[in-house]
Amino acid sequence: MEQSMELTVGNNVPYYYNTTEVVLMEQGMELAVGNNAPYYYNTIKVVLMEQGMELAVGNNAPDFSLPTDSGENLSLSEFFDKKNVVLYFYPKDDTPGCRMEAKGFRDKIDDFSSLDTVIIGVSKDSVKRHANFKAKYSLPFSLVSDENAEMLEKYGVWVEKSMFGKKYMGIERTTFLIDKKGKVVKIWKNVKVSGHVDEVLEEVRRIHSNFELDSGDSSVVITGENGIGKTNILEAISLLAKSNGMKKAKASEIQNRFSNEDWVVHYDFFNGTDFNSIGIAKSFDKKLIQIDGKTQSSYSSLYKISNVIWLIPQMDYVLLNSPSDRLKFLDRIVSLFEENYTCCYMKYRKAKHERSKLLRENILNKNWFSSLENIMAVNAVSILHMRSSVLKILQDTIDNHSSKLFPKASLKFSSQLTLDDTAEYFQNRLKENREKDSLTGRVTLGVHNDNFRVFCQKRNVPINLCSTGEQKLLLLSIILSSVKARCIHYNKAPLLLLDDIMSHLDKHYRKALIEEVLSIQCQTWITDVNQDNFNSYLYSFKFFELLSK
């Protein structure tokens, strides 16, 4: 494109290599290359390249089709959407530096292959010289011959060199890392061979750890063999909840062991009217949250945007475990409905812990005790009322709106406090119990001792006396009813994550689950080893298959 050539809106855009964004408004407005772009409202992409402009990170890598050591042509585009490409340019076959570089890539080829990455070497050497060089050192990758330097010029590596005052044209040793989309993500110029291969491998590991998945507005099924990483995707989504996610992992425990870079998860949310951009990242072993570019002090801001509930294999026996485990399960459901619930419970638990510490260390500070007991009492009353309210909503949903194909649960709840008890009453009880609590070493009265139990409604027996199959179906039924209850009473569906759920169900209940999920119309993410269970619902879900390397 020459300096004087004019481009008008509506013209075909010439394809070169570097992209600049030019902002235009009205059809017919002319803009000459070199002019200042006026700022208006509509944006188009105009691709320009002046002579001598270098290929840069973020550009599309120029395609090529050139012969290799085998005599057959190889194109960069054949790897698009399939492999990352390490494209390394070197001066000449079987010279000391080029030999060392080639052997370095050879010795690390298994590491690159495991990261979906191919190696391609390029020089001006002939096909025959490439074949001899490859055979001599057993190089397990292709060597491309560019005798006319056309590709070398496109990549900007055919440059003027100087030796002993004599100038000549030659290849500048350069490596390009190109991702599966054909974008240049890293460039190493004037490569020093020693340590270079390890540096490239580390960068490949970094980009390989990047993962992007676009679900649109559909529910999602992720398939793949066991251990391939399906659950990791669900865990990333579960970080949106007011917790450490479904694996209860600390920020440092989520770290990729092959990388020293902190992890980050980015989410785009659109609910039909509002769009939100959310980022959760590791920062100094803690999670940093940003919403629309603004750092948040806590998870509370996420509640108005997203809610998440999940069922994973580790929860199979949660309703058979200790009262405290059952109560945690209930609290997770209550937090779906009550925005302030988690905050109240954290305040209650912190004050309870500090009160116990005072008793244990025999610190007799009445004002301190009174302050802590007031915090406990005020929040305990709120906790009790929120638990009772949500349980009432949930039981009504189970009785009147849940699927008839799943067993119905009866939810039983008891507390040391009553709904009529005031914060003042509970605070006085705590004061009276100081001596008793000091002797026992624990807080004997409070909502932390509430008891949540589940019964099979049809047979009126506790869940621990039901068959293993019934137990899992009752648990699933409660989760589904929680989602449906929030849709009915709040007109807002949470995200539902179901990990490896189909392996627990026979064919009849698999179909019932899918039908129930589709009827609720919440976005559901399901993992499974293959797609067979969903063959009758191919147009109802978006499918992603994770493949082993």
Backbone hydrogen bonds, N-H to C=O, Kabsch-Sander energy under -0.5 kcal/mol:
donor,donor_aa,acceptor,acceptor_aa,energy
5,M,2,E,-1.2
7,L,31,L,-1.5
9,V,29,M,-0.8
11,N,8,T,-2.2
16,Y,14,P,-0.7
18,N,48,L,-0.5
20,T,46,V,-1.5
22,V,20,T,-0.6
22,V,44,I,-0.9
24,L,22,V,-0.6
24,L,42,N,-1.0
29,M,26,E,-2.0
31,L,7,L,-1.5
33,V,5,M,-1.1
35,N,32,A,-2.4
40,Y,38,P,-0.7
42,N,24,L,-0.5
44,I,22,V,-1.2
46,V,20,T,-1.2
46,V,44,I,-0.6
48,L,18,N,-1.1
48,L,46,V,-0.6
53,M,50,E,-2.3
58,G,184,V,-3.1
59,N,56,A,-2.1
61,A,182,G,-3.1
66,L,74,L,-1.9
68,T,72,E,-1.8
69,D,143,L,-1.0
71,G,68,T,-2.1
74,L,66,L,-2.7
76,L,64,F,-0.9
78,E,75,S,-0.7
79,F,76,L,-2.1
80,F,77,S,-1.1
81,D,180,K,-3.7
82,K,79,F,-2.2
83,K,79,F,-2.7
84,N,116,D,-3.2
85,V,178,I,-3.1
86,V,118,V,-3.0
87,L,85,V,-0.7
87,L,176,F,-2.8
88,Y,86,V,-0.7
88,Y,120,I,-2.6
89,F,174,T,-3.4
90,Y,122,V,-2.3
95,T,92,K,-1.1
99,R,95,T,-3.2
100,M,96,P,-2.2
101,E,97,G,-2.2
102,A,98,C,-2.4
103,K,99,R,-2.3
104,G,100,M,-1.7
105,F,101,E,-2.1
106,R,102,A,-2.3
107,D,103,K,-2.5
108,K,104,G,-0.9
109,I,106,R,-1.4
112,F,108,K,-2.0
113,S,109,I,-2.7
114,S,110,D,-2.0
115,L,111,D,-0.5
115,L,112,F,-1.1
116,D,113,S,-1.7
117,T,112,F,-1.6
118,V,84,N,-2.6
120,I,86,V,-2.7
121,G,142,S,-2.4
122,V,88,Y,-2.3
123,S,144,V,-1.8
130,H,126,S,-2.3
131,A,127,V,-2.4
132,N,128,K,-2.2
133,F,129,R,-2.5
134,K,130,H,-2.8
135,A,131,A,-2.2
136,K,132,N,-2.4
137,Y,133,F,-1.4
138,S,135,A,-0.7
139,L,134,K,-2.1
142,S,119,I,-0.7
144,V,121,G,-3.6
145,S,67,P,-2.9
146,D,123,S,-2.3
146,D,144,V,-0.6
149,A,146,D,-1.5
153,E,149,A,-1.9
154,K,150,E,-1.8
155,Y,151,M,-2.1
156,G,153,E,-1.0
157,V,152,L,-2.4
158,W,152,L,-0.9
159,V,157,V,-1.0
159,V,170,G,-2.5
161,K,168,Y,-4.2
163,M,166,K,-2.7
166,K,163,M,-2.1
168,Y,161,K,-2.3
170,G,159,V,-2.7
172,E,157,V,-2.7
173,R,171,I,-0.6
174,T,89,F,-1.2
175,T,188,W,-2.2
176,F,87,L,-2.8
177,L,186,K,-2.7
178,I,85,V,-3.0
178,I,176,F,-0.6
179,D,183,K,-2.5
182,G,179,D,-2.1
184,V,59,N,-2.8
185,V,177,L,-2.9
185,V,183,K,-0.6
186,K,177,L,-1.2
188,W,175,T,-2.8
189,K,187,I,-0.6
191,V,173,R,-2.4
193,V,191,V,-0.6
196,H,193,V,-2.0
197,V,193,V,-0.6
199,E,195,G,-1.6
200,V,196,H,-2.4
201,L,197,V,-2.6
202,E,198,D,-2.1
203,E,199,E,-1.6
204,V,200,V,-2.3
205,R,201,L,-2.3
206,R,202,E,-1.6
207,I,203,E,-2.3
208,H,204,V,-2.5
209,S,205,R,-1.2
210,N,207,I,-1.0
215,S,213,L,-0.7
218,S,215,S,-1.5
219,S,540,S,-0.6
220,V,524,T,-2.9
221,V,542,K,-2.5
222,I,526,I,-3.0
223,T,221,V,-0.5
223,T,544,F,-2.9
224,G,528,D,-1.0
228,I,225,E,-1.5
233,I,229,G,-1.0
233,I,230,K,-0.8
234,L,230,K,-1.3
235,E,231,T,-2.6
236,A,232,N,-1.9
237,I,233,I,-1.6
238,S,234,L,-2.5
239,L,235,E,-0.9
239,L,236,A,-0.5
240,L,237,I,-1.9
241,A,238,S,-1.9
243,S,241,A,-2.4
248,K,245,G,-1.4
249,A,244,N,-1.2
253,E,250,K,-0.8
254,I,250,K,-0.8
254,I,251,A,-0.9
255,Q,252,S,-0.7
259,S,256,N,-1.7
265,V,280,I,-3.2
267,Y,278,I,-3.1
269,F,267,Y,-0.5
269,F,276,N,-3.1
271,N,274,D,-1.9
276,N,269,F,-2.6
278,I,267,Y,-3.1
278,I,276,N,-0.6
279,G,290,Q,-2.7
280,I,265,V,-2.7
281,A,288,L,-2.4
282,K,263,W,-2.4
283,S,286,K,-3.2
286,K,283,S,-1.0
288,L,281,A,-3.5
288,L,286,K,-0.5
289,I,296,Q,-0.5
290,Q,279,G,-2.8
291,I,294,K,-2.5
292,D,277,S,-3.7
294,K,291,I,-1.9
295,T,293,G,-0.5
296,Q,289,I,-3.1
301,S,298,S,-0.7
302,L,299,Y,-1.7
303,Y,299,Y,-0.7
303,Y,300,S,-1.0
304,K,300,S,-0.5
305,I,302,L,-1.5
306,S,302,L,-3.3
309,I,495,L,-2.4
311,L,497,L,-2.4
315,M,312,I,-2.4
316,D,313,P,-1.8
318,V,315,M,-2.0
320,L,317,Y,-1.7
321,N,317,Y,-0.8
321,N,318,V,-0.5
326,R,322,S,-2.2
327,L,323,P,-2.3
328,K,324,S,-1.9
329,F,325,D,-1.8
330,L,326,R,-2.1
331,D,327,L,-2.8
332,R,328,K,-1.9
333,I,329,F,-1.4
334,V,330,L,-2.8
335,S,331,D,-2.3
336,L,333,I,-1.3
337,F,333,I,-0.7
337,F,334,V,-1.3
338,E,334,V,-2.3
339,E,337,F,-0.6
341,Y,338,E,-1.2
344,C,340,N,-2.5
345,Y,341,Y,-2.7
346,M,342,T,-2.3
347,K,343,C,-2.1
348,Y,344,C,-2.4
349,R,345,Y,-2.8
350,K,346,M,-2.4
351,A,347,K,-2.3
352,K,348,Y,-2.4
353,H,349,R,-2.3
354,E,350,K,-2.3
355,R,351,A,-2.4
356,S,352,K,-2.2
357,K,353,H,-1.8
358,L,354,E,-2.0
359,L,355,R,-2.2
360,R,356,S,-2.5
361,E,357,K,-2.2
362,N,359,L,-0.9
363,I,358,L,-2.6
364,L,362,N,-0.8
365,N,363,I,-1.4
366,K,364,L,-0.7
369,F,365,N,-2.6
370,S,366,K,-2.8
371,S,367,N,-2.2
372,L,368,W,-2.3
373,E,369,F,-2.8
374,N,370,S,-1.7
375,I,371,S,-1.9
376,M,372,L,-2.4
377,A,373,E,-2.4
378,V,374,N,-2.6
379,N,375,I,-1.9
380,A,376,M,-2.4
381,V,377,A,-2.0
382,S,378,V,-1.3
383,I,379,N,-2.7
384,L,380,A,-2.7
385,H,381,V,-2.0
386,M,382,S,-2.4
387,R,383,I,-2.7
388,S,384,L,-2.4
389,S,385,H,-2.3
390,V,386,M,-2.4
391,L,387,R,-2.4
392,K,388,S,-1.8
393,I,389,S,-1.9
394,L,390,V,-2.9
395,Q,391,L,-2.7
396,D,392,K,-2.0
397,T,393,I,-2.0
398,I,394,L,-2.4
399,D,395,Q,-2.5
400,N,396,D,-2.3
401,H,397,T,-2.5
402,S,397,T,-1.0
406,F,403,S,-0.9
410,S,455,F,-2.6
411,L,409,A,-0.5
412,K,410,S,-0.6
412,K,453,R,-2.8
414,S,451,N,-2.2
421,D,418,T,-1.3
426,F,422,T,-2.1
427,Q,423,A,-2.4
428,N,424,E,-2.0
429,R,425,Y,-2.0
430,L,426,F,-2.3
431,K,427,Q,-1.9
432,E,428,N,-2.2
433,N,429,R,-1.5
434,R,431,K,-1.2
437,D,433,N,-3.2
438,S,434,R,-2.1
439,L,435,E,-1.8
440,T,436,K,-2.2
441,G,437,D,-1.9
442,R,437,D,-0.7
444,T,442,R,-0.8
449,N,446,G,-1.5
450,D,447,V,-1.4
451,N,414,S,-2.8
453,R,412,K,-2.7
455,F,410,S,-2.4
456,C,461,V,-3.2
457,Q,408,K,-2.5
457,Q,455,F,-0.7
460,N,456,C,-1.8
461,V,456,C,-0.9
463,I,454,V,-2.5
465,L,462,P,-2.0
466,C,463,I,-1.5
471,Q,467,S,-2.5
472,K,468,T,-1.9
473,L,469,G,-1.9
474,L,470,E,-2.7
475,L,471,Q,-2.0
476,L,472,K,-2.3
477,S,473,L,-2.5
478,I,474,L,-2.1
479,I,475,L,-2.0
480,L,476,L,-2.6
481,S,477,S,-2.3
482,S,478,I,-2.0
483,V,479,I,-1.9
484,K,480,L,-2.4
485,A,481,S,-2.8
486,R,482,S,-1.9
487,C,483,V,-1.8
488,I,484,K,-2.4
489,H,485,A,-2.8
490,Y,486,R,-2.0
491,N,487,C,-0.9
492,K,486,R,-1.1
495,L,307,N,-3.4
496,L,523,Q,-2.1
497,L,309,I,-2.3
497,L,495,L,-0.5
498,L,496,L,-0.5
498,L,525,W,-3.0
499,D,311,L,-2.2
499,D,497,L,-0.5
500,D,498,L,-0.6
501,I,527,T,-0.5
504,H,501,I,-1.4
505,L,502,M,-1.4
510,R,506,D,-2.2
511,K,507,K,-1.9
512,A,508,H,-1.7
513,L,509,Y,-2.6
514,I,510,R,-2.2
515,E,511,K,-2.5
516,E,512,A,-2.3
517,V,513,L,-2.7
518,L,514,I,-2.4
519,S,515,E,-1.9
520,I,516,E,-2.0
521,Q,517,V,-1.4
522,C,517,V,-0.7
524,T,522,C,-0.6
525,W,496,L,-2.9
526,I,220,V,-2.7
526,I,524,T,-0.5
527,T,498,L,-1.9
528,D,222,I,-2.1
534,F,531,Q,-2.3
535,N,532,D,-1.4
537,Y,534,F,-2.3
538,L,535,N,-0.6
540,S,537,Y,-1.7
541,F,537,Y,-0.8
542,K,219,S,-2.7
543,F,541,F,-0.5
544,F,221,V,-2.4
546,L,223,T,-3.1
546,L,544,F,-0.5
547,L,545,E,-0.5
